[in-house]
Amino acid sequence: MRIDLNADLGEGYGPYRVGDDAALLDIVTSANVACGFHAGDPGIMVATARAAKARGVALGAHPGFDDRRGFGRRVIRATPGEIEADVAYQIGALQACAALAGHRVTHVKAHGALANLSNAEDDVARAIARAVRAVDDTLVVLVMPGLAAERAAEAEGLRVVREIYADRAYAEDGQLAPRGEPGAVITDPEAVAARTWRMVEEGALLTLTGRRIPVSIDTVCVHSDDPHAVDTARALRRTLEEAGFTLAPFAD
């Protein structure tokens, strides 16, 4: 049995850093790198790509809304054409930085509010999928299973990889429960690991009410901006390997 473990990295800016990227890169198998809009800058992008290359970690673009102050978690209303251009721009920026580092971009995962919109709104999902296909139709798209982003990527002929979040609970519609709801964010590393193992083993999302939603699961995400991220990633990797899973990049 094979599973990928990914994290959103490179989410600092200038002298500011978010999370312990170096430690996480020793644990995860795929990295999604901020591309300068919600976070990140050229120096961070090159350094993250170089560090990922050295560890054999797959590299992906993590485009979001142009919203550093809100960390890309606020909705910025834009036309599909504007979203398409912004996503293509960000993928291209990381591709250039990856080339400078001797690495290559293999996948794309939308960030924050942009990802949430793409899960719920077909026009946003289609704009992102069109941008990915136009830039490089061999790029893999990370999606939450069963939602608009998955349908749009498949309609464009793109390969999709279905992702679950280790540290988040799900709403009844299969989307992430809002962060403000009790129980929506799980912070204890061992609890996260046990919950994630159950979801992967059963092939199902677990909602706040305890309901199971059957899905395909290819990769598990750890949020790097959580203060327990490194401990959580270690617990996750240990638990999955002890259960017989081989951790490897889905892009191999």
BALOBA-1460 file (C-alpha; in Angstrom, 3 decimals):
// residues 252
<rec num="1" residu="m" x="0.000" y="0.000" z="0.000"/>
<rec num="2" residu="r" x="1.310" y="3.398" z="-0.982"/>
<rec num="3" residu="i" x="0.413" y="6.889" z="0.210"/>
<rec num="4" residu="d" x="1.885" y="10.382" z="-0.211"/>
<rec num="5" residu="l" x="2.396" y="12.865" z="2.635"/>
<rec num="6" residu="n" x="2.424" y="16.521" z="1.606"/>
<rec num="7" residu="a" x="2.811" y="19.923" z="3.249"/>
<rec num="8" residu="d" x="2.289" y="23.530" z="2.166"/>
<rec num="9" residu="l" x="5.714" y="25.180" z="2.443"/>
<rec num="10" residu="g" x="7.612" y="28.352" z="1.563"/>
<rec num="11" residu="e" x="4.924" y="30.495" z="3.155"/>
<rec num="12" residu="g" x="7.184" y="33.206" z="4.529"/>
<rec num="13" residu="y" x="8.127" y="36.514" z="2.931"/>
<rec num="14" residu="g" x="11.427" y="38.400" z="2.987"/>
<rec num="15" residu="p" x="12.984" y="37.903" z="6.450"/>
<rec num="16" residu="y" x="9.787" y="36.365" z="7.856"/>
<rec num="17" residu="r" x="9.297" y="32.618" z="8.040"/>
<rec num="18" residu="v" x="6.247" y="30.453" z="8.723"/>
<rec num="19" residu="g" x="6.830" y="26.957" z="10.060"/>
<rec num="20" residu="d" x="9.904" y="24.725" z="10.114"/>
<rec num="21" residu="d" x="10.209" y="23.883" z="6.434"/>
<rec num="22" residu="a" x="13.585" y="22.172" z="6.793"/>
<rec num="23" residu="a" x="12.271" y="19.713" z="9.378"/>
<rec num="24" residu="l" x="9.111" y="19.011" z="7.400"/>
<rec num="25" residu="l" x="11.083" y="18.344" z="4.228"/>
<rec num="26" residu="d" x="12.811" y="15.506" z="6.085"/>
<rec num="27" residu="i" x="9.405" y="13.896" z="6.702"/>
<rec num="28" residu="v" x="7.022" y="14.618" z="3.808"/>
<rec num="29" residu="t" x="7.205" y="13.225" z="0.288"/>
<rec num="30" residu="s" x="5.648" y="16.166" z="-1.606"/>
<rec num="31" residu="a" x="5.838" y="19.928" z="-1.026"/>
<rec num="32" residu="n" x="3.395" y="22.571" z="-2.238"/>
<rec num="33" residu="v" x="5.226" y="25.891" z="-2.447"/>
<rec num="34" residu="a" x="3.676" y="29.350" z="-2.168"/>
<rec num="35" residu="c" x="4.226" y="31.277" z="-5.391"/>
<rec num="36" residu="g" x="4.432" y="34.905" z="-4.250"/>
<rec num="37" residu="f" x="0.763" y="35.882" z="-4.000"/>
<rec num="38" residu="h" x="-0.501" y="34.801" z="-0.563"/>
<rec num="39" residu="a" x="3.088" y="34.237" z="0.618"/>
<rec num="40" residu="g" x="6.537" y="33.438" z="-0.689"/>
<rec num="41" residu="d" x="9.070" y="35.345" z="-2.753"/>
<rec num="42" residu="p" x="11.684" y="34.385" z="-5.364"/>
<rec num="43" residu="g" x="14.413" y="33.727" z="-2.813"/>
<rec num="44" residu="i" x="12.215" y="31.507" z="-0.669"/>
<rec num="45" residu="m" x="10.896" y="29.689" z="-3.731"/>
<rec num="46" residu="v" x="14.395" y="28.876" z="-5.012"/>
<rec num="47" residu="a" x="15.624" y="27.842" z="-1.557"/>
<rec num="48" residu="t" x="12.601" y="25.608" z="-0.959"/>
<rec num="49" residu="a" x="12.937" y="23.999" z="-4.384"/>
<rec num="50" residu="r" x="16.634" y="23.368" z="-3.770"/>
<rec num="51" residu="a" x="15.959" y="21.819" z="-0.348"/>
<rec num="52" residu="a" x="13.176" y="19.638" z="-1.765"/>
<rec num="53" residu="k" x="15.441" y="18.456" z="-4.578"/>
<rec num="54" residu="a" x="18.163" y="17.483" z="-2.096"/>
<rec num="55" residu="r" x="15.711" y="15.317" z="-0.156"/>
<rec num="56" residu="g" x="13.924" y="13.726" z="-3.112"/>
<rec num="57" residu="v" x="10.687" y="15.554" z="-2.294"/>
<rec num="58" residu="a" x="8.299" y="16.275" z="-5.179"/>
<rec num="59" residu="l" x="7.666" y="19.969" z="-5.854"/>
<rec num="60" residu="g" x="4.292" y="21.560" z="-6.524"/>
<rec num="61" residu="a" x="2.885" y="25.045" z="-7.060"/>
<rec num="62" residu="h" x="0.537" y="26.383" z="-4.374"/>
<rec num="63" residu="p" x="-1.227" y="29.359" z="-6.010"/>
<rec num="64" residu="g" x="-3.618" y="31.557" z="-4.069"/>
<rec num="65" residu="f" x="-5.278" y="34.939" z="-4.088"/>
<rec num="66" residu="d" x="-2.998" y="38.004" z="-4.057"/>
<rec num="67" residu="d" x="-3.560" y="38.580" z="-0.338"/>
<rec num="68" residu="r" x="-0.471" y="38.533" z="1.851"/>
<rec num="69" residu="r" x="-2.176" y="40.417" z="4.666"/>
<rec num="70" residu="g" x="-4.913" y="37.796" z="4.858"/>
<rec num="71" residu="f" x="-2.581" y="34.864" z="4.037"/>
<rec num="72" residu="g" x="-4.809" y="34.025" z="1.081"/>
<rec num="73" residu="r" x="-7.674" y="33.040" z="3.344"/>
<rec num="74" residu="r" x="-9.964" y="35.885" z="2.278"/>
<rec num="75" residu="v" x="-12.098" y="35.671" z="-0.844"/>
<rec num="76" residu="i" x="-11.113" y="38.147" z="-3.558"/>
<rec num="77" residu="r" x="-13.785" y="38.180" z="-6.215"/>
<rec num="78" residu="a" x="-12.303" y="37.999" z="-9.702"/>
<rec num="79" residu="t" x="-13.453" y="36.978" z="-13.146"/>
<rec num="80" residu="p" x="-12.620" y="33.477" z="-14.396"/>
<rec num="81" residu="g" x="-10.174" y="35.060" z="-16.823"/>
<rec num="82" residu="e" x="-8.388" y="36.886" z="-14.013"/>
<rec num="83" residu="i" x="-8.172" y="33.720" z="-11.933"/>
<rec num="84" residu="e" x="-6.870" y="31.778" z="-14.924"/>
<rec num="85" residu="a" x="-4.131" y="34.358" z="-15.541"/>
<rec num="86" residu="d" x="-3.162" y="34.603" z="-11.862"/>
<rec num="87" residu="v" x="-2.850" y="30.834" z="-11.499"/>
<rec num="88" residu="a" x="-0.829" y="30.480" z="-14.703"/>
<rec num="89" residu="y" x="1.458" y="33.312" z="-13.547"/>
<rec num="90" residu="q" x="2.126" y="31.642" z="-10.207"/>
<rec num="91" residu="i" x="2.802" y="28.210" z="-11.701"/>
<rec num="92" residu="g" x="5.224" y="29.774" z="-14.162"/>
<rec num="93" residu="a" x="7.015" y="31.646" z="-11.385"/>
<rec num="94" residu="l" x="7.662" y="28.450" z="-9.455"/>
<rec num="95" residu="q" x="8.701" y="26.606" z="-12.618"/>
<rec num="96" residu="a" x="11.378" y="29.247" z="-13.227"/>
<rec num="97" residu="c" x="12.599" y="29.132" z="-9.619"/>
<rec num="98" residu="a" x="12.601" y="25.330" z="-9.698"/>
<rec num="99" residu="a" x="14.720" y="25.365" z="-12.863"/>
<rec num="100" residu="l" x="17.218" y="27.631" z="-11.113"/>
<rec num="101" residu="a" x="17.370" y="25.081" z="-8.284"/>
<rec num="102" residu="g" x="17.720" y="22.101" z="-10.633"/>
<rec num="103" residu="h" x="14.275" y="20.767" z="-9.725"/>
<rec num="104" residu="r" x="10.951" y="20.619" z="-11.560"/>
<rec num="105" residu="v" x="7.306" y="21.262" z="-10.757"/>
<rec num="106" residu="t" x="5.143" y="18.138" z="-10.877"/>
<rec num="107" residu="h" x="1.818" y="19.250" z="-9.418"/>
<rec num="108" residu="v" x="-0.510" y="22.111" z="-8.491"/>
<rec num="109" residu="k" x="-2.632" y="22.619" z="-5.389"/>
<rec num="110" residu="a" x="-4.755" y="25.735" z="-4.871"/>
<rec num="111" residu="h" x="-4.439" y="27.528" z="-1.526"/>
<rec num="112" residu="g" x="-6.877" y="28.817" z="1.046"/>
<rec num="113" residu="a" x="-9.881" y="30.781" z="-0.141"/>
<rec num="114" residu="l" x="-9.080" y="30.059" z="-3.785"/>
<rec num="115" residu="a" x="-9.157" y="26.327" z="-3.080"/>
<rec num="116" residu="n" x="-12.377" y="26.619" z="-1.091"/>
<rec num="117" residu="l" x="-14.051" y="28.515" z="-3.935"/>
<rec num="118" residu="s" x="-12.842" y="25.982" z="-6.484"/>
<rec num="119" residu="n" x="-14.445" y="23.212" z="-4.455"/>
<rec num="120" residu="a" x="-17.824" y="24.947" z="-4.495"/>
<rec num="121" residu="e" x="-17.985" y="27.042" z="-7.688"/>
<rec num="122" residu="d" x="-17.661" y="25.462" z="-11.118"/>
<rec num="123" residu="d" x="-16.444" y="28.600" z="-12.896"/>
<rec num="124" residu="v" x="-13.543" y="29.034" z="-10.461"/>
<rec num="125" residu="a" x="-12.679" y="25.335" z="-10.662"/>
<rec num="126" residu="r" x="-12.696" y="25.431" z="-14.457"/>
<rec num="127" residu="a" x="-10.510" y="28.562" z="-14.537"/>
<rec num="128" residu="i" x="-7.853" y="26.868" z="-12.413"/>
<rec num="129" residu="a" x="-7.990" y="23.684" z="-14.487"/>
<rec num="130" residu="r" x="-7.658" y="25.644" z="-17.747"/>
<rec num="131" residu="a" x="-4.621" y="27.478" z="-16.385"/>
<rec num="132" residu="v" x="-2.911" y="24.241" z="-15.368"/>
<rec num="133" residu="r" x="-3.594" y="22.593" z="-18.719"/>
<rec num="134" residu="a" x="-2.357" y="25.623" z="-20.656"/>
<rec num="135" residu="v" x="0.910" y="25.826" z="-18.727"/>
<rec num="136" residu="d" x="1.666" y="22.083" z="-18.685"/>
<rec num="137" residu="d" x="-0.926" y="19.383" z="-19.195"/>
<rec num="138" residu="t" x="1.300" y="16.801" z="-17.486"/>
<rec num="139" residu="l" x="0.966" y="18.561" z="-14.129"/>
<rec num="140" residu="v" x="-1.003" y="16.642" z="-11.511"/>
<rec num="141" residu="v" x="-3.787" y="18.520" z="-9.702"/>
<rec num="142" residu="l" x="-4.357" y="17.955" z="-5.979"/>
<rec num="143" residu="v" x="-8.061" y="18.080" z="-5.158"/>
<rec num="144" residu="m" x="-10.448" y="17.324" z="-2.357"/>
<rec num="145" residu="p" x="-12.440" y="14.270" z="-3.469"/>
<rec num="146" residu="g" x="-15.913" y="14.534" z="-4.924"/>
<rec num="147" residu="l" x="-16.075" y="18.312" z="-5.357"/>
<rec num="148" residu="a" x="-16.080" y="20.817" z="-8.239"/>
<rec num="149" residu="a" x="-12.281" y="21.085" z="-8.499"/>
<rec num="150" residu="e" x="-11.969" y="17.365" z="-9.153"/>
<rec num="151" residu="r" x="-14.668" y="17.406" z="-11.826"/>
<rec num="152" residu="a" x="-13.125" y="20.415" z="-13.589"/>
<rec num="153" residu="a" x="-9.609" y="18.969" z="-13.656"/>
<rec num="154" residu="e" x="-10.847" y="15.655" z="-15.014"/>
<rec num="155" residu="a" x="-12.916" y="17.459" z="-17.658"/>
<rec num="156" residu="e" x="-9.701" y="19.152" z="-18.854"/>
<rec num="157" residu="g" x="-7.995" y="15.771" z="-19.130"/>
<rec num="158" residu="l" x="-5.687" y="16.368" z="-16.175"/>
<rec num="159" residu="r" x="-4.562" y="13.707" z="-13.740"/>
<rec num="160" residu="v" x="-5.995" y="14.262" z="-10.261"/>
<rec num="161" residu="v" x="-4.703" y="13.169" z="-6.873"/>
<rec num="162" residu="r" x="-7.263" y="13.127" z="-4.079"/>
<rec num="163" residu="e" x="-6.187" y="14.731" z="-0.829"/>
<rec num="164" residu="i" x="-7.367" y="14.636" z="2.760"/>
<rec num="165" residu="y" x="-6.329" y="16.984" z="5.554"/>
<rec num="166" residu="a" x="-4.821" y="15.323" z="8.593"/>
<rec num="167" residu="d" x="-5.595" y="18.098" z="11.058"/>
<rec num="168" residu="r" x="-9.060" y="19.136" z="9.915"/>
<rec num="169" residu="a" x="-12.568" y="17.752" z="10.361"/>
<rec num="170" residu="y" x="-15.102" y="17.657" z="7.548"/>
<rec num="171" residu="a" x="-18.607" y="19.038" z="7.145"/>
<rec num="172" residu="e" x="-21.498" y="16.877" z="6.000"/>
<rec num="173" residu="d" x="-21.037" y="17.949" z="2.357"/>
<rec num="174" residu="g" x="-17.432" y="16.711" z="2.249"/>
<rec num="175" residu="q" x="-15.898" y="20.168" z="2.494"/>
<rec num="176" residu="l" x="-13.673" y="21.279" z="5.355"/>
<rec num="177" residu="a" x="-15.575" y="22.346" z="8.449"/>
<rec num="178" residu="p" x="-15.068" y="26.089" z="9.116"/>
<rec num="179" residu="r" x="-12.069" y="26.699" z="11.362"/>
<rec num="180" residu="g" x="-14.238" y="28.477" z="13.935"/>
<rec num="181" residu="e" x="-16.418" y="25.445" z="14.615"/>
<rec num="182" residu="p" x="-15.592" y="23.368" z="17.713"/>
<rec num="183" residu="g" x="-13.586" y="20.310" z="16.706"/>
<rec num="184" residu="a" x="-12.844" y="21.581" z="13.195"/>
<rec num="185" residu="v" x="-9.088" y="21.845" z="13.828"/>
<rec num="186" residu="i" x="-7.306" y="18.957" z="15.557"/>
<rec num="187" residu="t" x="-4.021" y="19.907" z="17.229"/>
<rec num="188" residu="d" x="-2.878" y="16.834" z="19.178"/>
<rec num="189" residu="p" x="-0.326" y="14.997" z="16.978"/>
<rec num="190" residu="e" x="-1.268" y="11.492" z="18.142"/>
<rec num="191" residu="a" x="-4.988" y="12.205" z="17.720"/>
<rec num="192" residu="v" x="-4.313" y="13.522" z="14.217"/>
<rec num="193" residu="a" x="-2.285" y="10.424" z="13.347"/>
<rec num="194" residu="a" x="-4.920" y="8.014" z="14.665"/>
<rec num="195" residu="r" x="-7.741" y="9.845" z="12.889"/>
<rec num="196" residu="t" x="-5.822" y="9.981" z="9.615"/>
<rec num="197" residu="w" x="-4.917" y="6.291" z="9.765"/>
<rec num="198" residu="r" x="-8.597" y="5.493" z="10.184"/>
<rec num="199" residu="m" x="-9.581" y="7.636" z="7.173"/>
<rec num="200" residu="v" x="-6.882" y="6.125" z="4.949"/>
<rec num="201" residu="e" x="-7.557" y="2.565" z="6.117"/>
<rec num="202" residu="e" x="-11.339" y="2.898" z="5.667"/>
<rec num="203" residu="g" x="-11.197" y="5.070" z="2.533"/>
<rec num="204" residu="a" x="-13.564" y="7.616" z="4.025"/>
<rec num="205" residu="l" x="-13.750" y="11.176" z="5.336"/>
<rec num="206" residu="l" x="-14.857" y="11.617" z="8.944"/>
<rec num="207" residu="t" x="-17.305" y="14.451" z="9.579"/>
<rec num="208" residu="l" x="-17.816" y="16.423" z="12.772"/>
<rec num="209" residu="t" x="-20.883" y="14.314" z="13.499"/>
<rec num="210" residu="g" x="-18.964" y="11.057" z="13.036"/>
<rec num="211" residu="r" x="-20.438" y="10.256" z="9.638"/>
<rec num="212" residu="r" x="-18.243" y="8.441" z="7.103"/>
<rec num="213" residu="i" x="-18.112" y="9.680" z="3.480"/>
<rec num="214" residu="p" x="-16.470" y="7.048" z="1.224"/>
<rec num="215" residu="v" x="-13.730" y="8.548" z="-0.998"/>
<rec num="216" residu="s" x="-10.498" y="7.652" z="-2.766"/>
<rec num="217" residu="i" x="-7.433" y="8.928" z="-0.879"/>
<rec num="218" residu="d" x="-4.012" y="9.364" z="-2.519"/>
<rec num="219" residu="t" x="-2.270" y="11.916" z="-0.301"/>
<rec num="220" residu="v" x="-2.465" y="13.414" z="3.186"/>
<rec num="221" residu="c" x="-1.727" y="17.084" z="3.930"/>
<rec num="222" residu="v" x="-0.109" y="18.541" z="7.045"/>
<rec num="223" residu="h" x="-0.460" y="22.307" z="7.545"/>
<rec num="224" residu="s" x="3.034" y="23.716" z="8.099"/>
<rec num="225" residu="d" x="1.789" y="26.879" z="9.844"/>
<rec num="226" residu="d" x="0.446" y="24.858" z="12.785"/>
<rec num="227" residu="p" x="2.813" y="25.038" z="15.794"/>
<rec num="228" residu="h" x="2.616" y="21.240" z="16.136"/>
<rec num="229" residu="a" x="3.230" y="20.590" z="12.423"/>
<rec num="230" residu="v" x="6.571" y="18.797" z="12.734"/>
<rec num="231" residu="d" x="5.414" y="16.560" z="15.594"/>
<rec num="232" residu="t" x="2.187" y="15.863" z="13.698"/>
<rec num="233" residu="a" x="4.043" y="14.948" z="10.504"/>
<rec num="234" residu="r" x="6.375" y="12.622" z="12.414"/>
<rec num="235" residu="a" x="3.449" y="10.929" z="14.174"/>
<rec num="236" residu="l" x="1.610" y="10.576" z="10.877"/>
<rec num="237" residu="r" x="4.548" y="9.055" z="9.057"/>
<rec num="238" residu="r" x="5.295" y="6.635" z="11.891"/>
<rec num="239" residu="t" x="1.658" y="5.551" z="12.210"/>
<rec num="240" residu="l" x="1.196" y="5.004" z="8.483"/>
<rec num="241" residu="e" x="4.461" y="3.099" z="8.086"/>
<rec num="242" residu="e" x="3.671" y="0.903" z="11.096"/>
<rec num="243" residu="a" x="0.322" y="0.135" z="9.443"/>
<rec num="244" residu="g" x="2.147" y="-1.142" z="6.358"/>
<rec num="245" residu="f" x="1.963" y="1.893" z="4.079"/>
<rec num="246" residu="t" x="4.899" y="2.938" z="1.907"/>
<rec num="247" residu="l" x="5.290" y="6.719" z="1.789"/>
<rec num="248" residu="a" x="6.334" y="7.990" z="-1.638"/>
<rec num="249" residu="p" x="5.582" y="10.954" z="-3.925"/>
<rec num="250" residu="f" x="2.460" y="10.422" z="-6.013"/>
<rec num="251" residu="a" x="4.297" y="12.027" z="-8.935"/>
<rec num="252" residu="d" x="6.798" y="9.138" z="-9.202"/>
